Amino acid sequence: EKGGYEHFMIKEIYEQPKAVRETMTGRLAKDDSGVTFDELKWSKYDVAAIRKIAIVACGTAYHAGIVGKYLIENLARIPVEVDVASEFRYRSPLIDDQTLTIVISQSGETLDTLAALKEAKNLGSRTLAVTNVVGSSIAREADQVIYTWAGPEIAVASTKAYTTQLIVMALLSIYMGALKGALSPEKIHQLCQELKNLPGQVHELLEDVEPIKTFAQQYGFNEDVFFIGRSLDYAVALEGSLKLKEISYIHAEAYAAGELKHGTLALIIEGVPVIALATQKDVYEKILSNIKEVKARDAVVIGVGLKGDTELAKYVDHTIYIPATGKFLAPILSVIPLQLLAYYAAVTRGCDVDKPRNLAKSVTVE
Ligand code: M6R
């Protein structure tokens, strides 16, 4: 049932072009004019009534929520807060009937996320679940549900669920942005076209994984790895770092690159691998100066940039390029080399990729 692949994780990584396409099907208009959600059917009044959005999730789904915050705030201009469910539950959140609570959960069974959803409902919030499992507890509890059509995810490390969660966040942002009048038809058109290009671009990325395999073999025995990025690249850094930790057991940390000087730079010494994401044009110069900071301490830097970027290679030791796309969708592509890096590092170290120690696929206990 692994379809010729050695592990479920790598099979699921390779299923991403299809998963991404299926999550958009029927939602993205054929002529790129906008987004529809038959399961929501919101009016402009429904969206205007949302004063605040609270996104609640755990682990990788929480990282999708961080991207969601950025997308919704930028494209739909609605304030968003993001919490891990185990914090949200116990912090007496300021949620009311003018709040939309979005819970994200691949399995739809994560106990803390389900409890947070119930808490939000008790406080009078409207609720929306983004989940991959039809009829799951979270799907049944929420007022409305958007399914990610990733297909069953078996490996403990979440991959295709994450990329499809990002697709839903992008679609939802465009949907709400259009209903709010926050987006011009041209902007909507451009975003829809970029979305439509994604499945092919994900496929393209998966065609040549040899360089990533080589990095994993080269650096797979280091005990510490750092991921840095700014803006959406920081959100992806968090996900890349979690992936590496959970399956290869390498100690990894993700930092907002601007925070390096506030402490972490002390840990950067000769030979430490730093994975620097540089896909966000508006902070590009800033990340280059952070790369210079770590290079000055003799870190080994792997830069992740957009195809066509001729600058990045001058500052880093190795480069990984992702197909060019707009800043909002770049995370859907830039996370893929990081998933592969984690996978091949785990294989290099002889780890049990699909069933990492101490972890369960869905956390139904506290
Ligand atoms: O099923 P959920 O999306 O609610 O699961 C949330 C986390 O447990 C999950 O994403 C976990 O962090 C993964 N093992 C990450 O790869």
Residues whose N, C-alpha, C, O or C-beta is under 5 A from the ligand:
A	BS01	M6R	C58 G59 T60 A61 I104 S105 Q106 S107 G108 T110 V156 A157 S158 K361 S362 V363
